[in-house]
Each structure stands twice: as structure tokens, then as C-alpha cells.
């Protein structure tokens, strides 16, 4: 017997290949299907099944770097979670939030007609990019697979970008496609990663899926992933790996802190301290420093949560 997820994928394939489907719906996973593909999620879930990474962990993730994420994910066999080559609206601003995914495809009349008929029957009017935007929640990063489209692949201009900013509380936008009106986007203090900018409005595309797995560059994004972006690119982190990455990052930050303190003393060559001290006494000094700082950080977080 086919699993619920495979049945959903098979149903979507039938929709894409058949011009006779008159009851076509936008491709969405049920709560059970989202739960199936995110079975390792250790956190609560949204009503639609998306993993709900806690706000406290999202706040901690703002201190990450891409290298700290890389230090964990490949070793856990997650090797296809990184995308780069974007233009950045605000290069000095990090992006952290939960992935809300949307999939677009080039317009095909038979499928588009079936989707529109279903949307009209449901009182929606039509499935457009604004239909997806209106589902965004605080903390969501809008992740749009627009198949790299340049001209007429502009997911937002300044007005809808501002809408995303308000709806998500400034979490961000990642689009494998384009944006328009950079002059209008620039004053909005929200991170955005995009392939191109172009003055044309969006056209000749159809929204085919919401909160399903999508491809951004060479990365696979699952709804509810932790989206982390810095100057280098974007990581899409499975919820099951978030706490491991953050705990490892705490140790990395402390190691860097201690290393720079020793360099400030001006008594050591780099190889004596970095990446691990060679002298037994220095090794013990670092181990004691690490234990002390980890305890302090734990106490500070516990106090902040009261």
C-alpha cells in the first residue's frame, strides 16, 4: 500500500499530466503528510503540520554563522541544504525564521484552467502569489521556488514586500527568481535574497504548491525548516538539527573568544593556540574556561526565560 505522502505526490503528477482534471486543487500536503516528511521534528506544530521551532531557538540562531551550520549538517548526512549566488538586499543583516514554501511553474493553460476553476468554486478567485502571501504568519520566511525566472519572475515589488515585512514581523524573503523596485525595497528593514531584479511585473507563472518541499538552487527546502541567511548564502536547517547546531555554536563562540584573548596577550604563535592548544597547561586552561562560560550562558538563558 502506498504511503499518504506517495499518494499525494502521485496525485500531483496526475494533475500535472492530465488536461481532464476538473477538480484540481493547489498542491498541499495534509497535516498527516507534513508530519510524515518531518517525523524527526522534536517541537510543536502549526495547525497545518509545519514544525514550529520555538521563538527562543530562533532568537539564538541570530548569532550563528554559515560555517557553524556547515560544521554539523554534512556529518548528519544533510548535504543539500545550502544555496548561494543570491543578490542580497541588506548584506549586513542576517535572516532567521521558519520556512513557508511556495512553488511556481511556467503557465500551462489546461492546468491553469483547472486550478482557476477550483479556486473560483471555493470562493478564492484565483491562486496567485498574493494568495500565498496572505497565509504568512509572524516568524515565517517566504521561500519561493520561481525556477530562476528573470523578467516577469518578480515575486514582489515594494508594496507586497512591505506586506511580507508586516505579516512576518520582518523575518525575510528567499526567492529563486526576481524582485522589482529595489529603490522601494531598500528602506524596508527586512532581509531578502533574490536571483535578479527587473522592472517587469510577475506574469506567465502559476502557483502550484504551498508548504510542500521545494528546490532553491541545489537545496531541498521542507516547510518549517529553520532558514538561516548571512552574507554568504542561505541554509535550510531541518528542525531536528537546530538544537545540535546551536549547542555546537556555543562552544565555537567560546573557543573563538578564548583564542582571541590569548592572541591579545601577545605571547603565543598562532600554531600554539589555534585550532587547539598544544601545551597541556593551555589545554586545561581552555577546558576550564569552556566549562565556566557554558555554565554562565546556561544561567543567563534560564534567567531570561523567567
C-alpha positions in Angstrom: 0.0 0.0 0.0 1.3 3.5 -0.9 2.1 5.9 2.0 -0.1 9.0 2.3 2.9 11.1 1.0 3.4 9.0 -2.1 -0.3 9.1 -2.8 -0.1 12.9 -2.6 2.8 13.0 -5.0 1.2 10.6 -7.4 -2.0 12.8 -7.3 0.1 15.9 -8.1 1.7 14.1 -11.0 -1.7 13.2 -12.4 -2.7 16.8 -12.1 0.3 18.0 -14.0 -0.1 15.5 -16.8 -3.8 15.4 -17.3 -5.9 18.1 -19.1 -9.1 16.4 -18.0 -8.9 17.1 -14.3 -11.8 19.3 -13.4 -11.5 19.3 -9.6 -7.8 20.4 -9.4 -6.6 21.9 -6.2 -3.5 23.6 -5.3 -0.9 21.0 -4.3 -0.8 21.0 -0.5 0.2 18.3 2.0 -2.3 17.3 4.7 -1.2 17.7 8.3 -0.5 13.9 8.3 1.7 14.1 5.2 3.6 17.1 6.6 4.1 15.2 9.8 5.3 12.2 7.8 8.1 14.0 6.0 9.1 15.9 9.2 8.9 12.9 11.5 12.1 13.8 13.3 10.7 17.2 14.4 11.1 17.5 18.2 8.9 20.6 18.6 5.2 21.5 18.5 3.5 22.0 15.1 1.3 24.6 13.5 -2.3 23.5 12.7 -1.2 22.6 9.1 1.5 20.3 10.5 4.5 22.6 9.9 7.2 22.2 12.6 7.1 25.2 15.0 10.7 25.8 16.0 10.5 27.8 19.3 11.0 31.5 19.3 13.8 31.2 21.8 15.8 29.0 19.5 15.1 31.3 16.5 16.5 34.2 18.6 19.6 32.1 19.5 20.1 31.3 15.8 20.7 35.0 15.0 24.2 34.5 16.4 25.1 31.7 14.0 27.4 31.8 11.0 27.1 29.6 7.9 30.3 27.8 8.9 28.8 26.8 12.2 25.8 25.3 10.4 28.2 23.5 8.0 30.1 22.0 10.9 27.1 19.9 11.8 24.8 19.2 8.8 27.1 17.3 6.4 28.1 15.0 9.3 24.4 14.2 9.8 24.1 13.4 6.1 22.3 16.7 5.2 24.4 17.7 2.3 21.8 19.5 0.1 20.7 22.4 2.4 22.8 25.3 1.2 22.1 27.8 -1.5 24.2 30.7 -2.6 24.7 33.1 -5.6 21.9 35.5 -4.5 21.8 39.2 -4.5 21.2 40.5 -1.0 19.0 43.5 -0.2 20.8 44.2 3.1 24.1 42.3 3.2 24.8 43.1 6.8 21.5 41.8 8.1 21.1 38.1 9.0 17.9 36.2 8.2 16.4 33.8 10.6 12.9 32.3 10.6 10.7 29.3 9.7 10.3 28.3 6.1 6.9 28.9 4.4 7.3 27.4 0.9 5.7 28.2 -2.3 6.2 26.5 -5.7 5.6 28.2 -9.1 5.8 26.8 -12.6 5.5 28.3 -16.1 1.9 28.7 -17.0 0.2 25.8 -18.8 -3.3 26.5 -20.0 -5.0 23.2 -19.1 -3.6 23.1 -15.6 -4.1 26.8 -15.0 -7.7 26.5 -16.1 -8.4 23.7 -13.7 -6.7 25.5 -10.8 -8.7 28.7 -11.6 -12.0 26.8 -11.8 -11.4 25.2 -8.4 -10.3 28.5 -6.8 -13.5 30.2 -8.2 -15.6 27.4 -6.9 -14.0 27.7 -3.4 -14.6 31.5 -3.5 -10.9 32.3 -3.7 -11.0 33.9 -7.1 -7.6 32.6 -8.3 -4.5 31.0 -6.9 -1.9 33.8 -7.2 1.2 34.7 -5.4 -0.9 37.0 -3.2 -3.0 34.0 -2.1 0.2 32.5 -0.7 1.4 35.8 0.9 -1.9 36.1 2.7 -1.2 32.9 4.6 2.1 34.1 6.1 2.5 34.2 9.9 4.9 36.0 12.3 8.4 34.4 12.1 7.8 32.9 8.6 10.4 33.4 5.8 8.7 33.3 2.5 10.7 30.8 0.4 9.6 30.9 -3.3 10.7 28.5 -6.0 10.2 30.6 -9.1 12.5 28.4 -11.2 15.1 31.2 -11.6 12.9 33.3 -13.7 14.3 36.7 -14.5 12.0 39.0 -16.5 8.4 38.6 -15.3 9.6 36.4 -12.4 9.3 39.2 -9.9 7.6 37.8 -6.8 7.2 41.2 -5.1 7.7 44.9 -5.6 7.8 47.5 -2.8 4.2 47.2 -1.7 4.0 43.4 -1.3 7.5 43.3 0.1 6.2 45.7 2.8 3.2 43.4 3.3 5.6 40.5 3.9 7.6 42.6 6.4 4.4 43.4 8.4 2.9 39.9 8.2 6.1 38.0 9.2 7.5 40.7 11.6 10.4 41.2 9.3 11.6 37.5 9.1 12.5 37.6 5.4 12.2 36.5 1.7 14.1 34.0 -0.3 13.2 33.7 -4.0 14.8 31.7 -6.7 13.5 34.3 -9.1 13.3 38.1 -9.1 12.1 41.2 -7.3 11.2 44.6 -8.7 11.5 48.2 -7.4 14.8 48.0 -5.5 14.5 51.7 -4.7 11.3 50.9 -2.9 12.5 47.8 -1.2 15.7 49.2 0.2 14.2 51.3 3.0 12.3 48.2 4.4 14.5 46.7 7.2 13.9 43.1 6.2 16.4 40.7 4.7 15.8 39.5 1.1 17.7 37.0 -1.1 16.9 37.0 -4.8 18.5 36.0 -8.1 17.7 39.1 -10.1 15.9 42.4 -10.1 13.8 43.5 -13.0 11.2 46.3 -13.6 8.5 43.9 -15.1 5.6 42.6 -13.1 5.1 38.9 -12.5 3.5 37.2 -15.4 3.1 33.8 -17.1 3.6 31.8 -14.0 1.2 29.7 -11.9 1.2 28.9 -8.2 1.2 25.1 -8.0 2.1 24.4 -4.4 2.1 25.8 -0.8 4.1 24.4 2.1 5.4 21.4 0.1 9.1 20.5 -0.4 10.7 22.9 -2.9 14.1 23.3 -4.6 16.1 26.5 -4.1 19.2 26.3 -6.2 20.7 23.0 -5.2 19.0 22.9 -1.8 15.8 21.0 -0.8 13.6 23.0 1.5 10.9 21.4 3.7 8.1 23.5 5.2 9.1 24.5 8.7 12.9 24.4 8.2 14.9 26.9 10.0 16.0 29.4 7.4 19.4 31.0 8.2 21.0 33.5 5.9 24.1 35.6 6.1 26.4 37.3 3.7 27.5 34.0 2.1 24.1 32.5 1.3 21.2 30.6 2.9 21.0 27.4 4.9 17.7 25.5 5.3 18.1 23.6 8.5 15.9 20.6 9.5 14.2 21.2 12.8 15.7 18.0 14.2 19.2 19.5 13.8 18.6 23.0 15.2 19.5 22.4 18.9 22.6 20.4 18.0 23.8 23.2 15.8 23.1 25.9 18.4 24.8 23.9 21.2 27.9 23.3 19.0 27.9 27.0 18.1 28.0 28.0 21.8 31.2 26.0 22.1 32.6 27.5 18.9 31.9 31.1 20.1 33.6 30.4 23.4 36.6 28.8 21.7 36.9 31.9 19.5 36.6 34.2 22.5 39.3 32.4 24.4 41.6 32.2 21.3 41.5 35.9 20.7 42.1 36.6 24.4 45.3 34.5 24.2 46.4 36.3 21.0 45.8 39.6 22.8 48.4 38.6 25.3 51.0 38.7 22.6 52.9 35.7 24.0 52.0 32.9 21.6 52.4 31.8 18.0 49.2 31.0 16.2 50.0 27.3 16.0 50.4 27.2 19.8 46.7 28.3 20.3 44.7 27.6 17.1 42.9 25.4 16.3 43.7 23.5 19.6 46.4 24.5 22.1 49.4 22.2 22.1 50.6 22.8 25.7 48.9 20.6 28.3 48.6 23.5 30.7 46.9 25.6 28.0 44.6 22.7 27.2 43.4 22.6 30.8 43.1 26.4 30.9 40.8 26.2 27.9 38.8 23.3 29.2 38.2 25.2 32.5 37.3 28.4 30.6 34.8 26.4 28.4 33.0 24.8 31.3 32.8 28.2 33.1 31.4 30.1 30.1 28.9 27.3 29.2 27.6 27.4 32.8 27.3 31.2 32.6 25.4 31.1 29.3 23.0 28.4 30.6 22.3 30.6 33.7 21.8 33.7 31.6 19.2 31.9 29.4 17.4 30.4 32.3 17.1 33.8 33.9 15.9 35.4 30.6 13.1 32.8 30.4 11.7 33.6 33.8 
